[in-house]
Amino acid sequence: MNPRNSLFIAAFALFLGNALPAQSQTVPLATAEARIRQRQDQLNLISPAAYDLTRNPINAQTERRWRQLLWATAVIEPQDAYVQNSIAQILTLTSQKLTPPQTRIVEMALQVGTQLYSTNPTSTLRERFTQTIAQSSNPRWVALSLSALVKGGATVQEQQQWINQIAQRFPRWSENVSLYTTFQDLAAPNRTPPVRDLLNWSIAPNQQQLYVFCSRDRAQLCSAFLKDRRGQFVRENGRLWSIPLLTRSLHNLSWNFSRGYTPQGIYRIEGTIPQPDTDFFRAYGFFPLVKLFAPFEPGVREFIPGRKGTLAGKLPGYNALLPPSWRNYFPIQGSYWAGLAGRSEFRIHGSGEDPGFFTNNQRYPDSAGWNPAIGCLSALELYDEQGRLKTSDVPRLLNLLGAKPTGYLIVAELPTDSRSIPAQIEAAIAR
């Protein structure tokens, strides 16, 4: 390791109160040998016998085993017919009365089934999704199935037929968050309000605002920019400070479902979760995680500075935090609706996992090096074959936010290619 980098990492870790291991500048779980073993552990779970529901029925006794197997399926994305057939068989349960363990297994099968179907839309899974729409009494599962069918290439006519069918089955669909937000997503896209209005707006006085602008294609990298407490955008060597972040869902799920990609909207930044912790290193990286709170999410000290607890006022209270031109723009309300649907514990973190761990990373060369998440924002964090840190954007972000960061995160999609976002933001600020 470059001595200069070693000094930087050690100094930064001490600053955060999380020093690197005293005996080594390496992370054992990040060595080439550990990476191979980690991947092989997932591959070892994949076999026809493992997916046999006769041997392994869906119940409380097999829940842990099925959740491990479904996670391995998401990591490896095996193309064997027996995998999709097994998941399809699990999805026949969506219309039945289930125990809590069975419900959790079926929910995960829907998530992983969406992931597989979006890249390989077979008739086997299509039939199960359409059956769920026609028969399930669970509106979230119905909405998830509709979303999966759309991601698998359903025609506009098919989409409308399913929407009509669902509306007949659930006459009060507009009162259900999952159905309402899914229908809204499938409607004609709104015109994006002026980005300059968002950049010039202050949610609350004397608060940092971290903007994350993304393409509508979440397979592309997003760009983060920071406005300090004085309302000035941070610059380095005369250029806007920026780091790339990935907000892609491993399961290719929409933002309004658990484990979906990061919703657009406003989050409260409030503190960090300390690292390192070898139990969580691979998923979250070596450095502290930035804690984000969706509106109305329990656990926040002050969503609005000076007011204890969560945000008040429901949707009007949320919209009041936005500039007037953005208040009727449905996509920017994502964090509000996702929170109502039960999503929580959003974070900004690095990744201790090797980029080759997830098979589907091969389909996204433009974000090579970054790993997907299940709702969080993933920053670059790479290690060499000896387990030594090569590079990480997390220290750069934490150094600017401070040891006990507070402020706001604003995630917004722009109708542009991700590579043009920095120039677009620079131009909007300069106007």
ChimeraX attribute file (.defattr): number of C-alpha atoms within 10 A of each C-alpha:
attribute: neighborCount
match mode: 1-to-1
recipient: residues
	/A:1	11
	/A:2	8
	/A:3	8
	/A:4	8
	/A:5	13
	/A:6	14
	/A:7	11
	/A:8	13
	/A:9	18
	/A:10	16
	/A:11	14
	/A:12	19
	/A:13	19
	/A:14	12
	/A:15	13
	/A:16	19
	/A:17	12
	/A:18	17
	/A:19	16
	/A:20	20
	/A:21	11
	/A:22	7
	/A:23	6
	/A:24	9
	/A:25	16
	/A:26	18
	/A:27	20
	/A:28	15
	/A:29	18
	/A:30	25
	/A:31	18
	/A:32	16
	/A:33	13
	/A:34	16
	/A:35	22
	/A:36	14
	/A:37	13
	/A:38	17
	/A:39	19
	/A:40	12
	/A:41	12
	/A:42	18
	/A:43	16
	/A:44	11
	/A:45	18
	/A:46	19
	/A:47	14
	/A:48	12
	/A:49	12
	/A:50	16
	/A:51	21
	/A:52	15
	/A:53	13
	/A:54	8
	/A:55	9
	/A:56	15
	/A:57	15
	/A:58	21
	/A:59	17
	/A:60	15
	/A:61	12
	/A:62	14
	/A:63	18
	/A:64	13
	/A:65	16
	/A:66	22
	/A:67	16
	/A:68	13
	/A:69	20
	/A:70	24
	/A:71	17
	/A:72	21
	/A:73	24
	/A:74	22
	/A:75	21
	/A:76	17
	/A:77	19
	/A:78	17
	/A:79	11
	/A:80	11
	/A:81	11
	/A:82	15
	/A:83	22
	/A:84	23
	/A:85	16
	/A:86	18
	/A:87	23
	/A:88	20
	/A:89	16
	/A:90	20
	/A:91	23
	/A:92	17
	/A:93	17
	/A:94	24
	/A:95	17
	/A:96	13
	/A:97	11
	/A:98	14
	/A:99	11
	/A:100	11
	/A:101	16
	/A:102	20
	/A:103	19
	/A:104	17
	/A:105	23
	/A:106	24
	/A:107	19
	/A:108	18
	/A:109	24
	/A:110	25
	/A:111	25
	/A:112	25
	/A:113	28
	/A:114	26
	/A:115	24
	/A:116	25
	/A:117	21
	/A:118	20
	/A:119	14
	/A:120	13
	/A:121	19
	/A:122	15
	/A:123	11
	/A:124	16
	/A:125	26
	/A:126	20
	/A:127	15
	/A:128	22
	/A:129	28
	/A:130	17
	/A:131	17
	/A:132	24
	/A:133	25
	/A:134	15
	/A:135	15
	/A:136	20
	/A:137	16
	/A:138	13
	/A:139	19
	/A:140	19
	/A:141	23
	/A:142	25
	/A:143	26
	/A:144	25
	/A:145	24
	/A:146	24
	/A:147	23
	/A:148	28
	/A:149	24
	/A:150	16
	/A:151	18
	/A:152	19
	/A:153	14
	/A:154	15
	/A:155	11
	/A:156	10
	/A:157	9
	/A:158	13
	/A:159	18
	/A:160	13
	/A:161	12
	/A:162	17
	/A:163	19
	/A:164	12
	/A:165	13
	/A:166	20
	/A:167	15
	/A:168	11
	/A:169	16
	/A:170	15
	/A:171	9
	/A:172	11
	/A:173	17
	/A:174	14
	/A:175	10
	/A:176	15
	/A:177	21
	/A:178	22
	/A:179	25
	/A:180	16
	/A:181	23
	/A:182	20
	/A:183	19
	/A:184	13
	/A:185	17
	/A:186	14
	/A:187	9
	/A:188	7
	/A:189	11
	/A:190	11
	/A:191	9
	/A:192	16
	/A:193	16
	/A:194	12
	/A:195	18
	/A:196	16
	/A:197	16
	/A:198	19
	/A:199	18
	/A:200	14
	/A:201	14
	/A:202	19
	/A:203	19
	/A:204	14
	/A:205	12
	/A:206	13
	/A:207	18
	/A:208	25
	/A:209	29
	/A:210	23
	/A:211	21
	/A:212	24
	/A:213	24
	/A:214	28
	/A:215	20
	/A:216	15
	/A:217	16
	/A:218	18
	/A:219	21
	/A:220	21
	/A:221	25
	/A:222	30
	/A:223	22
	/A:224	22
	/A:225	23
	/A:226	24
	/A:227	22
	/A:228	17
	/A:229	15
	/A:230	10
	/A:231	17
	/A:232	12
	/A:233	19
	/A:234	15
	/A:235	13
	/A:236	8
	/A:237	6
	/A:238	7
	/A:239	11
	/A:240	18
	/A:241	18
	/A:242	20
	/A:243	18
	/A:244	21
	/A:245	27
	/A:246	26
	/A:247	30
	/A:248	28
	/A:249	24
	/A:250	22
	/A:251	23
	/A:252	24
	/A:253	25
	/A:254	21
	/A:255	25
	/A:256	30
	/A:257	25
	/A:258	20
	/A:259	20
	/A:260	23
	/A:261	25
	/A:262	29
	/A:263	30
	/A:264	24
	/A:265	24
	/A:266	28
	/A:267	24
	/A:268	24
	/A:269	28
	/A:270	19
	/A:271	19
	/A:272	22
	/A:273	12
	/A:274	14
	/A:275	20
	/A:276	20
	/A:277	14
	/A:278	15
	/A:279	8
	/A:280	13
	/A:281	19
	/A:282	18
	/A:283	18
	/A:284	26
	/A:285	26
	/A:286	26
	/A:287	29
	/A:288	25
	/A:289	21
	/A:290	23
	/A:291	21
	/A:292	25
	/A:293	26
	/A:294	29
	/A:295	26
	/A:296	20
	/A:297	21
	/A:298	13
	/A:299	12
	/A:300	21
	/A:301	15
	/A:302	16
	/A:303	25
	/A:304	19
	/A:305	14
	/A:306	8
	/A:307	11
	/A:308	11
	/A:309	16
	/A:310	19
	/A:311	20
	/A:312	14
	/A:313	11
	/A:314	12
	/A:315	14
	/A:316	10
	/A:317	12
	/A:318	19
	/A:319	19
	/A:320	13
	/A:321	16
	/A:322	20
	/A:323	16
	/A:324	14
	/A:325	13
	/A:326	20
	/A:327	17
	/A:328	13
	/A:329	15
	/A:330	17
	/A:331	20
	/A:332	22
	/A:333	21
	/A:334	21
	/A:335	27
	/A:336	24
	/A:337	25
	/A:338	25
	/A:339	19
	/A:340	19
	/A:341	17
	/A:342	13
	/A:343	22
	/A:344	20
	/A:345	14
	/A:346	20
	/A:347	22
	/A:348	22
	/A:349	27
	/A:350	28
	/A:351	27
	/A:352	26
	/A:353	24
	/A:354	24
	/A:355	21
	/A:356	17
	/A:357	17
	/A:358	18
	/A:359	15
	/A:360	19
	/A:361	20
	/A:362	12
	/A:363	10
	/A:364	12
	/A:365	11
	/A:366	13
	/A:367	20
	/A:368	14
	/A:369	17
	/A:370	27
	/A:371	29
	/A:372	27
	/A:373	23
	/A:374	20
	/A:375	26
	/A:376	26
	/A:377	24
	/A:378	28
	/A:379	26
	/A:380	23
	/A:381	26
	/A:382	22
	/A:383	20
	/A:384	16
	/A:385	14
	/A:386	16
	/A:387	20
	/A:388	18
	/A:389	21
	/A:390	13
	/A:391	13
	/A:392	19
	/A:393	19
	/A:394	23
	/A:395	19
	/A:396	13
	/A:397	20
	/A:398	19
	/A:399	13
	/A:400	13
	/A:401	20
	/A:402	13
	/A:403	14
	/A:404	12
	/A:405	17
	/A:406	22
	/A:407	25
	/A:408	25
	/A:409	23
	/A:410	22
	/A:411	23
	/A:412	24
	/A:413	21
	/A:414	18
	/A:415	12
	/A:416	13
	/A:417	14
	/A:418	22
	/A:419	14
	/A:420	10
	/A:421	19
	/A:422	19
	/A:423	11
	/A:424	14
	/A:425	17
	/A:426	14
	/A:427	11
	/A:428	16
	/A:429	14
	/A:430	7
	/A:431	6
